[in-house]
C-alpha cells in the first residue's frame, strides 16, 4: 500500500509545486526556503537531537511547555522544531528565538525524508497532534528512531477521512512507538484505525499546561490601559472567511445599546494573509478601524475595531480583553483552542462547529466557563450577557481558570513517555 502511495506522490509532484506557488501569491513567504521542503537543510552540528514537528501556529504554541521542560531536563540535546507553514515558522522564531533549531518539515517523499534524517539524525521524533506521514514514520522505524505522536485528537470527521485509506493508515499507525491521546474517545478512534492498543496512553491535553505567569498579567494590564480601561473590550480570535461579517453584524447590534456605544472590538483573523482584506472589510462597513501594528500604544477612543495583524500576541489579547469569541466555530472549520482564554480567566463564546475541540468545549460548558451559540444571530446577545454583567463574567472566567488548573498533568505524563523512548 505504501508503494502505491509513493507512486501517487510522484505523480502529484507538479501539483504540489503549483500549489506551493499559488499559496505564495497570498503569502510570498511560501516562495522562500523551498529547498528545505525537500530535505536540503544544513546538517546539524550536534549528535543529540530531539525533533518536534508542529504544523502551524496553534501547534507551535502548544509545544511551549513541552519544549521548556525538554530544555531543562535534556540540556545536552538540541531541540529541532519543524513546521509546514511560514506563519508557524515565524511563531517558532518569536517564541524560541535561537534557543532551538528550526526548518520546514520535508515533503513525504522517501528521498526528501532520507535526506532530512541524514542531516538531523534525531534520537526521537515527536509529532504534535495527528499528523500521519507514511514515509516519515516508516523511515524513522527503519532507522530505529522512536516516533511519539502526542496530544492526539481525532474528531469523527477526521476519522471518517482516514477510513478511506484504511490499509495505509493502519500500517502507518503501527510504525509509531507511542501515542499520547487527549481523551478516551481519541484513544478509541486510534484503536479503530489500527493502532496497537499497547502503544496508546490517555494523558489529557498538553494545552492545559498554559501558564502565562506574572509577566503576561502585567503586560495585559498595560495593554488594557492603552485600549481604554473603562470601555468594554471584546476579542474575536482566529476568525475565518465569512465569520468576520457575522462578527461585524453583532458589533453593529451591540453598539446600538448606549452601554456598549464605546465598545472596542479586537479582531484577529486566523491567517495573516487575510489581515489586510479584513481591515478593508471593517472600513467598508463604516467602522473606524486601526491596525495593531500601527497602534502599539494608546488606542484613540474613536477607534471601534483594532485588527490584530501581529504575530504571537493572541495570548496577550486574551488576557487584556473582557470576553472572547472563538473563531472557526460559526463555520465548519472545527473551532480553535479556547483554553488560552480560560487560562487567563476570560469567558468564551463559540459556535456549533467545535469538533476539533469536542471534549474541551463540552467541559467548558459543563463548568460554566463559556456558552455555545447555534446561529450568528445569537452572537450579540451572548457577548452582551458577559460584557453587561460583571458578576456573570467573573464567575465564568474563574470557572475557566479552575478548569485549566485542575486538568494539568499531561506534561508530566508526556515527559514520562519521552524518557522511556529516549532510553
N, C-alpha and C positions, 0 to 999 in steps of 0.2 A: 504493500500500500504506500509505503514511503517513497518507493521508486517512482510510482505514478505521480505523487506529489512533487517530486523533484523535477520530473519532466514537465509538469504543468507550470511550475515556477519558471523554468527556462523559456517556455513558450510565452509566458506573460511578461518577460523582462522588458520588451518595448513599451508595454502598457504601464509598467512600474515607473519607467523613466519619464513617460509622458505625464503621468500623474504627479510626479515629483516636480516637473517643470510647471505644470498647471497650478499647483499649490504655491509655487514661487511667485506667481503673478500677484497673489494677495499678500504673501509674506516672503519677500526676497531672501530671507534667511534660509529658506529651503534650498536655495541655489549654492549655499556655502558649504564647505567641508563635505562634499558629496563622496569623496574617496573613503571617508570613514564608514559610510554605509555599505561599503564592500570590503571592509576589514583592513583597509590601508591606514593604519594608525602607527604612531611612533611607539616602538617597543617600550614597555615599562621597565625601568631600571631595577626595580626591586624583585626579589624572588618570592615574596609573600604577598598575595593579593586576595582580597575578598571582593568579589564582583556583585554589585547590586544593580538590577535593571528596573527602572521605573519609567513607564511610558511617557507621561507628560506631567503637567504642573501638579495636579492633585496627588498623584502617586509619589512625586518627589517630596512634597510637603509631608506626606505620611511617613517617609523614611527618616525624618529628622531625629526622633527619639532613638531609633534603631542605630543610625549612624553614630550618634553621640556615644551610645553605650558600647558599640564596637570599637570606637577610637579609644575609649577608656580601658576596655578590657583587653584589646589586642593592639597595643601601641606600635608593635613592630610590623604590623601589616599595613599595606597601602589599601585604602578603600577606593575602588573604581566604581563610579556611577555612570550608567548609560541611559540614554533616553531615545525616544523616537522623534520628538518634535523640537523645533527651535525654542518654543516657549518653555518646554521642560528643561532644555539646556540652559537657558537664561536663569531659570529658577535654581538650578544646581549651583551656578556661579554666585548667585545672590545669597543663597543660604550658607554655602560652604566655602566660597572663595577658592583659595588654592590648597585648602586642607585635604581635598580629595582629588583624585584623578578623574577625568571626565572625557567622554567621546560619545558619538552616536552608536547605537547598537547596530551590528551588521544585519543586512537583509538575510533572510533564512536560506541562502544558497550555500551548499556544502563548502565550496571554495572560499567564500567570504567568511563563513563561520570558522573554518580551519585557520585561515589567516589571522583572524581576530584572536583565537585561542593561542596560536603560536606566539603572538606578540604580548599577550597579557598573562598567560599561564596561571589562571586563578586557582586558589586552593578550595574555593567554594563559590557556587553561583546562587545568588538569592534573587528570585523573581517576585516582584510585588504584584499582588492580586492574581488575576487569572490570565496571564499571558502564556499561551501554549505555542511553542515553536518546535516543530518536529525535528528539524535538523540540529538546532542548538542543543536540545535535550539529548538527542541520540549521540552527538559527537562529544558532549560532556561525559556521558556514561562510558563511551568508548575510551576516553582518556582518564577515567576514574576520578572525574571532577564531580563531587556531590552536588545535586540540584535540590534546592529548598524553595518551594513555592509558598509564600507567606501572605497572610491577610486575605486569604482566598474568599471571594464572594461569587456565588454563581446564581444569578437570577433565573427564573423559569424561561424567559425569552432566550437567554444565552445558552442554557442547557438544551433547549429545543434546536438551536442553531448547530450546536456541537453534535447532536444526534444525527444530523445529515451526513456526517463524516465519521460514523461510529468506529469503524476499524482503525482509521488513522489516529483519532483522538484516544482510543483505548491504548494503542501502542505507545503514544506519546506520554500519556499519564503514567504508564508503567516504567518509564525511564527516570521518573522523579523519585528521589530518596525519601523526602518528607514533604507533607503538606501541612500547613497551619491554617485551619478553616476558621472563619469568623463565627460560625454558628453550626448547630447540629443539622439544620436544613442544608447548609452549604456542604457539609460532610456527606450527607445522604446523596446529594446530587453528584458529588465526586465518585461515590461508590457506583451509582447508576451508570456513569460514563466509563467505568472500568478501572478506576484507581484501586490499588491494593488496600484493603481495609487497614492493614498494619502500618501503612505509610501515612495515614491521616490522623491528625490530632486536632481537637477543637480547642482553640486558645483564646477566642474572643478577638475583637478588632484592635489592632495596634493604633488605630486612630483615636482611641480613648486615652492614649498616653500624652495627649496635648497638655503642655504646661508652659504658658507664656511667661509666667513669673512677674516679679515686681516691675521689671523694665517695660514690659508690654503695658501694664496698667498705667505707669507713669507717662508713657508716650501717648496712650489713649486719652488721658486727661488733658494733655497739652493740645492734642488734635481737636478734642471736643470744644475747648475754649476757642480755637481758631474757627470752628464751624459755627459756633454760637451756643453758649451754654443754655440759654433759655428757649431755644427753638426746637421743636420736635425733629428728630432725625431718623429717617427710615432708610435702611440699606436693602437694595435689591442685588443679590450676589449671584454671579455666574449665570447670567441670563443668556438665552439663545434667541435666534431669529424668530420673530413674531411674538415672543414674550415681552419684549420692550414695549410694543404697542399696548399690551394688556396692562403693564405696569403704569404707563403714562395715562391711560384711561382711569386707573384707580387713583393716581395722583390728582388728576383734574377733579375727580369726585370728592376727594378728601379736602382739597383746598377751598371748596365751596363752603365748608364749615369754618366759622370765624376762629375757632380754637386751633385750626391747622393752616390758617392763611399764610403763616410764615414758615411752613414746613420745608425742610431740606431733604431731597431725595439724593442719596448716593447710589449711583447706578454703575454696576461693574459687569460689563459683558464677559462671557466666558472666554472668548477667543480674541486675542489682541488685534488681529487683522480687522475686527469689526468696530474698534474703538471710534474711529473717525466717522463711519456711517451712522453709528448710534448717536453720536453727538449731533450730527446733521439732522437726524430724525427728531431729536428733542427740540432743536431750534425751529424746525419746520412746523412743529405743533405749537409754537408760541411760547415755550418755556425759556426763561433766562438760564443759560447753560454755561458752565465753565468746565475746564479740564483740570484734573488733579495735577497733571504735570506742569500746568501754567499757574497753579494756585497752591503752592506749598505752604503758604502762611494763612492769614485770615481770609475767610470767605465773605465776600460782600453780602450783606443781608438781602440784597435784591436777587441774588442767585438762587434759583429754585432747584436746579439739578447740578450736581457735581459728578461728572463722568470719571470713574476710576480707571484711568488709562496708564497706570503704572504697574510694575510687576512686584509681587511679593508683599504688598501692603494689605491684602484682604484680611488677615488676622487682626491687624490694627484697626481696620474699618469696623469689623465686628465688635471689637472692644469699645469703640467710640460711639457707636450708634445706639438707638433705643430698642429697636427690634429689627428683625431681618426676614426678608423673603428669600427662599432658596430656589434658585433658577433650575431650569431643566426639568421642572415638575409640572408646569402647566402645558408643556408639550411633551410628546412621548420620547424623551431622552432618557428618563430613568432617575432624574434628580442628581443632586450633588451632596457633598458632605455637610451635614448640618451640625456636626459636633464642634466645629470651630466656634460657632455662635454659642452653643450650650456651655462650652468650656469657660467662656468669659461671662456667663450669667445673663445671656440675652435670649429672649423668647423668639421662636421661629414660626413662620407661616410657610406652608408648602402645598403644592397642588397634588392631584391624584396620581401622577406618574412618578412613584418613588421606588420602582422595582430594583434599582441598583443599591438601595439602602433600606430594603424592606424591614429587616429586623430592627435596625436603629430607629427608623421612623415609627414603627409600632411601639417601641419602648418609649420614645419621646411623647407619643400620645398618651400612653398609659401613665406616665409620670406627670402629665400636665405641663410639660415643658414647651409645648407648641400646639398649633392647630393645623388641621388639614382641610383645605377647601376643595370643592369639586368643580367649580366653574370660575372663570375670570371675574364674573360679577360679584363673587364673594370675597375678592381680594381686599377691596377698600374697607368693607365692614370688619374684616379680620384684623387688618392693620390698625384701624381706628380703635378697636377694642383694647389693643395693647397700648397704643400711644395715649389714649384718653383716660386710662385707668392705671395710675401708678402702682396701686396695690396689686392688681392682677399681673401687671408687667413684672413686678419684683418677685411675686410668687412663682411665676412661670420660669423666670430667669434663674432663681435659686434652685428650682426643681431640676433644671437642666444641668446646672453646675454640679449638684449632688449626683446626678445620673452618671456624669463623666467620671467623677471622683470614685464612685463605688464600683465602676466597671473596669478600672485599671487593673493590670495584671498580665495583659497579653505580651508586654515587652519581656517580662521575666520568663514566661513560657517559651517565647521565641529564642531568647538567649540560651536557654537550656538545650533546645534542639540544635541550635547552631554549634554549641560546644561539643555535642555528641558527634556532629558531622565533621567538624574540623579535626577532632581526634581520630 
